[in-house]
Amino acid sequence: MITDLSWKDGDLTVFLPVVLAAVSFAVYWFTAKSEVLKQWFYSRYASDQASINHIAFNRIAGFVVMGLVPAIIALVCMRGYSLASFGLTYRADTALFSLAWTLGLTGLVVPVAFFSAQKPKNLANYPQIRARVWTRRTMLINALTWALYLLGYEFLFRGLLLFPLAGQIGVWPAIAVNMALYSATHVPKGLEETVGALPLGLVLCLLTLASGTLWIAFLVHVAMALTNSFTALKYNPEMTIKNK
């Protein structure tokens, strides 16, 4: 029977990132899925603008909840750690490695995302902004908010949740924890995305640790999201693009 509940050296380095990842994603998810919040936007704006504002708000909230707030808490509570410790840095010694893998992975995942985005099941949910008429401004907002959201998302999962644990409990246990939580966040999106998150999560974790930064994961994830989003826009019969 375990009765010693005292903190040991390094316990906080494992405990805090795992708890922050679970709590931060949960807060974001239930905020994004709040019908009350959604109705607030739709009661104040026309349908297209309401959808734009609602999704933009959710993504900015995601950056704050999963990126900014956990970063502040971790930097205050975890002594000796900096943003660079979580992969938010530039590494000249791995820059070419990061560029090569970013281009290579993007070349693999973008075609998959392109063809998957055309499926009726995908078109029912994407693009997330459900505006019937898309302008250049709408597309710019879509791209920028996706990038901002994914920066916070990748900081949480490939930064805060990976580097400290790898240093404390070992690389493979840290990757196992990361893959489990990362895959779990995709459960609401269905079996296909949940299963697909496992090998992708493994590859991104290995490349993140090898490069010492989270830029490969971030850029590949952005490429996937934008490909899916704009392909779904193109093939959605209920949406049109206005060239202004």
C-alpha positions in Angstrom: 0.0 0.0 0.0 1.4 3.4 -1.0 1.2 5.9 1.7 4.0 8.3 0.9 2.3 11.2 -0.9 5.2 13.6 -0.6 6.6 15.3 -3.7 9.8 13.8 -5.1 12.4 15.5 -7.3 11.0 15.7 -10.8 7.4 14.8 -9.9 6.2 18.2 -10.8 7.9 18.0 -14.2 5.7 15.0 -15.1 2.6 15.9 -13.1 2.1 19.4 -14.2 2.4 19.0 -18.0 0.0 16.0 -18.0 -2.6 17.8 -15.9 -2.3 21.0 -18.0 -2.7 19.1 -21.2 -5.8 17.3 -20.0 -7.5 20.3 -18.4 -6.5 22.8 -21.1 -7.9 20.6 -23.9 -11.1 19.9 -21.9 -11.7 23.6 -21.3 -11.1 24.4 -24.9 -13.3 21.6 -26.2 -16.3 22.4 -24.1 -15.9 26.1 -24.9 -15.8 25.3 -28.6 -18.9 23.0 -28.4 -20.9 25.4 -26.2 -24.3 25.9 -27.8 -24.9 28.9 -25.6 -21.8 30.6 -26.9 -22.7 29.7 -30.5 -26.2 31.1 -30.1 -24.7 34.3 -28.7 -22.9 34.9 -32.0 -25.8 33.9 -34.2 -28.2 36.2 -32.3 -26.0 39.2 -33.0 -24.7 38.7 -36.5 -26.0 37.5 -39.9 -25.4 33.8 -40.5 -22.2 34.0 -42.5 -20.6 36.6 -40.2 -21.8 34.8 -37.1 -20.0 31.6 -38.3 -16.8 33.5 -39.1 -16.8 35.2 -35.7 -17.7 32.1 -33.8 -15.0 29.9 -35.3 -12.4 32.7 -35.1 -13.2 33.2 -31.4 -12.9 29.4 -30.7 -9.5 29.2 -32.4 -8.2 32.3 -30.6 -9.5 30.8 -27.4 -7.8 27.6 -28.2 -4.5 29.4 -28.6 -5.0 31.2 -25.2 -6.2 28.1 -23.3 -3.9 25.5 -24.7 -0.8 27.7 -25.5 -0.6 31.0 -23.6 -2.0 30.0 -20.2 -0.2 26.7 -19.9 3.0 28.4 -21.0 2.7 31.0 -18.2 1.8 28.4 -15.6 4.7 26.1 -16.6 7.3 28.9 -16.7 6.2 30.1 -13.2 6.0 26.6 -11.6 8.8 24.7 -13.4 12.1 26.3 -12.4 14.9 26.1 -14.9 12.5 25.8 -17.9 12.1 28.4 -20.7 10.1 28.5 -23.9 13.2 27.0 -25.6 12.9 24.1 -23.2 9.5 23.3 -24.7 10.7 23.5 -28.3 9.6 27.0 -29.0 12.9 28.2 -30.3 15.2 28.3 -33.4 18.0 25.7 -33.7 20.5 26.5 -36.4 22.1 23.0 -35.9 18.8 21.3 -36.9 17.3 23.9 -39.3 18.1 21.9 -42.4 16.8 18.7 -40.8 13.6 20.5 -39.9 13.2 21.9 -43.3 13.8 18.6 -45.1 11.3 16.7 -42.9 8.7 19.5 -43.1 8.8 19.4 -46.9 8.9 15.6 -47.0 6.0 15.0 -44.6 4.0 17.8 -46.2 4.4 16.2 -49.5 3.0 13.0 -48.1 0.1 14.2 -45.9 -1.2 17.0 -48.2 -2.4 14.7 -51.0 -4.0 12.4 -48.4 -5.8 15.4 -46.8 -6.8 16.6 -50.3 -8.6 13.4 -51.3 -10.0 12.8 -47.8 -11.5 16.3 -47.7 -13.7 15.6 -50.7 -15.6 12.8 -48.9 -19.3 13.6 -48.0 -18.6 12.8 -44.4 -15.9 15.4 -44.3 -17.9 18.0 -46.2 -20.5 17.8 -43.5 -18.1 19.3 -40.9 -15.5 21.2 -43.0 -14.6 23.9 -43.5 -15.4 24.7 -39.9 -16.5 28.2 -41.0 -20.0 27.5 -42.5 -20.3 30.7 -44.4 -22.1 30.2 -47.7 -20.2 33.0 -49.4 -16.4 33.2 -48.9 -14.4 36.3 -49.6 -10.7 36.8 -49.6 -11.1 38.3 -46.1 -12.9 35.1 -44.9 -10.1 32.9 -46.3 -7.4 35.0 -44.7 -9.2 34.9 -41.3 -9.6 31.1 -41.8 -5.9 30.6 -42.5 -4.5 32.9 -39.8 -6.8 31.6 -37.0 -6.0 28.0 -38.0 -2.3 28.8 -37.7 -2.7 30.6 -34.3 -4.8 27.7 -32.9 -2.4 25.1 -34.0 0.6 27.0 -32.5 -1.1 26.7 -29.1 -2.1 23.1 -29.8 1.3 22.0 -30.8 3.0 23.9 -27.9 0.8 22.0 -25.5 1.2 18.5 -27.0 4.6 18.5 -28.8 6.2 21.0 -26.5 5.0 21.1 -22.9 3.8 17.5 -22.8 6.8 16.0 -24.5 10.2 17.6 -23.7 9.9 17.6 -19.8 8.5 14.1 -19.7 11.2 12.8 -22.1 13.9 14.2 -19.8 12.3 12.8 -16.6 10.8 9.4 -17.4 12.5 8.6 -20.7 11.8 9.1 -24.4 9.5 6.1 -25.1 7.4 6.5 -22.0 7.0 10.2 -22.8 6.0 9.3 -26.4 3.5 6.7 -25.1 1.8 9.3 -22.8 1.8 11.8 -25.7 0.3 9.4 -28.2 -2.4 8.3 -25.8 -3.6 11.9 -25.0 -3.2 13.1 -28.5 -5.3 10.2 -29.9 -7.9 10.7 -27.2 -8.4 14.3 -28.3 -9.5 13.0 -31.7 -12.1 10.6 -30.3 -15.0 13.1 -30.9 -14.0 13.3 -34.5 -14.5 9.6 -35.1 -12.6 6.3 -35.4 -10.7 7.2 -38.6 -9.1 10.3 -37.1 -8.5 8.7 -33.7 -6.6 5.7 -35.2 -4.8 8.0 -37.7 -3.6 10.2 -34.8 -1.5 7.3 -33.4 1.1 6.8 -36.1 1.1 10.6 -36.9 1.6 11.4 -33.2 4.5 8.9 -33.1 6.3 10.4 -36.1 5.8 14.0 -34.9 7.1 13.2 -31.4 10.2 11.6 -32.8 10.9 14.4 -35.2 10.2 17.0 -32.5 12.7 15.4 -30.2 15.3 15.0 -32.9 15.0 18.6 -34.0 14.7 20.1 -30.6 11.8 22.3 -31.8 8.1 22.0 -32.5 8.2 23.6 -35.9 8.0 20.4 -38.0 4.9 19.4 -36.2 3.4 22.8 -36.4 4.0 23.5 -40.1 2.9 20.0 -41.1 -0.3 20.3 -39.1 -1.0 23.7 -40.6 -0.5 22.3 -44.1 -2.9 19.5 -43.3 -5.5 21.8 -41.8 -5.4 24.3 -44.6 -5.5 21.7 -47.3 -8.5 20.0 -45.7 -10.2 23.3 -45.2 -9.8 24.8 -48.6 -10.4 21.5 -50.4 -13.7 21.1 -48.5 -14.6 24.7 -49.4 -14.0 24.0 -53.1 -16.1 20.8 -53.2 -18.9 21.9 -50.9 -21.9 22.6 -53.2 -23.5 24.9 -50.6 -20.5 27.3 -50.6 -19.2 29.8 -53.1 -16.1 32.0 -53.4 -16.5 35.6 -54.1 -13.5 37.1 -55.9 -13.3 40.4 -54.0 
